[in-house]
Amino acid sequence: MPLDQLAALGACAVLAGLGIFQGALIGGAPLGRMAWGGQHEVLPARLRIGSGVSIALYVLFAYAALARAAVASPVVNDTVTAVFVWALTAYFALGVVMNGISRSRPERLIMTPVALVLAALYLVLALS
């Protein structure tokens, strides 16, 4: 299997895990210390809405990865998909920094490496 397809499938797996995590937060699981700055054990309503938006975005991000690796057809065109994947690479790289400076130790320890893995996978896709 080509490297870009492996990167796309890896990104989809990580995003699916994050989607399950966000779903648990929406459901009231006491995992809030690992998300949204770690200020709440159980998320308040406004952050649960944010978790729902995150899940929708993860679906879009996963589709972009699959489209970039030619596993799925791009919705618009290859150029737009390529630019979007570069933007996601930058977004996840910023996520490494933001999670790394979080006041929440659990968020720093768990989400920083997750963001780093996603940044690396999307970089592979962007360069393909």
SVG drawing of the C-alpha trace seen along z (x, -y; Angstrom):
<svg xmlns="http://www.w3.org/2000/svg" viewBox="-26 -28 32 30">
<polyline fill="none" stroke="black" stroke-width="0.4" points="0.0,0.0 1.4,-3.4 2.6,-5.7 -0.1,-8.4 -2.8,-5.8 -1.3,-4.5 -1.1,-8.1 -4.8,-8.7 -6.0,-5.5 -3.9,-6.3 -5.3,-9.9 -8.8,-8.4 -8.1,-6.0 -6.9,-8.8 -9.8,-11.1 -12.2,-8.2 -10.7,-7.8 -11.0,-11.5 -14.6,-11.4 -15.4,-8.7 -13.7,-10.7 -15.7,-13.8 -18.9,-11.7 -18.1,-10.6 -17.6,-14.2 -21.0,-15.1 -22.5,-12.2 -21.2,-13.6 -18.1,-11.4 -15.8,-12.9 -13.0,-13.3 -13.1,-17.1 -9.6,-17.5 -8.2,-16.2 -10.0,-18.7 -11.0,-22.3 -8.3,-23.6 -9.0,-21.1 -11.1,-23.4 -14.0,-21.1 -14.3,-17.5 -17.7,-17.2 -18.2,-19.6 -20.9,-22.4 -23.5,-22.6 -21.6,-25.1 -18.5,-22.9 -20.6,-19.8 -21.9,-21.7 -18.2,-22.4 -17.5,-18.7 -20.4,-18.0 -18.9,-20.5 -15.5,-18.9 -17.0,-15.5 -18.4,-17.0 -15.1,-18.6 -13.3,-15.3 -15.4,-13.8 -14.5,-16.6 -10.8,-16.2 -10.9,-12.4 -12.6,-12.9 -9.9,-15.3 -7.2,-12.8 -8.9,-10.1 -9.4,-12.3 -5.7,-13.5 -4.6,-9.8 -7.0,-9.1 -9.0,-6.6 -12.0,-8.9 -12.9,-11.3 -12.3,-15.0 -15.5,-17.0 -14.1,-20.0 -10.7,-19.4 -7.2,-18.2 -5.8,-21.7 -8.4,-22.7 -7.9,-19.4 -4.1,-19.9 -4.4,-23.4 -6.9,-22.2 -4.5,-19.3 -1.7,-21.9 -4.0,-24.0 -4.8,-21.0 -1.1,-20.2 -0.6,-23.8 -3.7,-23.4 -2.5,-20.2 1.0,-21.7 -0.6,-24.6 -2.5,-22.1 0.8,-20.6 1.8,-24.0 -1.6,-24.8 -1.9,-21.4 1.7,-21.6 1.0,-24.9 -2.3,-23.8 -2.7,-24.3 -4.2,-20.9 -1.5,-18.2 -3.7,-15.4 -4.4,-17.4 -0.7,-18.1 0.3,-14.5 -2.4,-13.0 -3.5,-15.5 -0.1,-16.9 1.2,-13.6 -2.2,-13.0 -1.9,-16.4 1.8,-15.6 0.8,-12.3 -2.0,-14.1 0.4,-16.9 2.9,-14.3 0.3,-12.2 -1.1,-15.3 2.4,-16.4 2.9,-13.1 -0.3,-13.7 0.5,-17.3 3.9,-16.3 2.4,-13.4"/>
</svg>
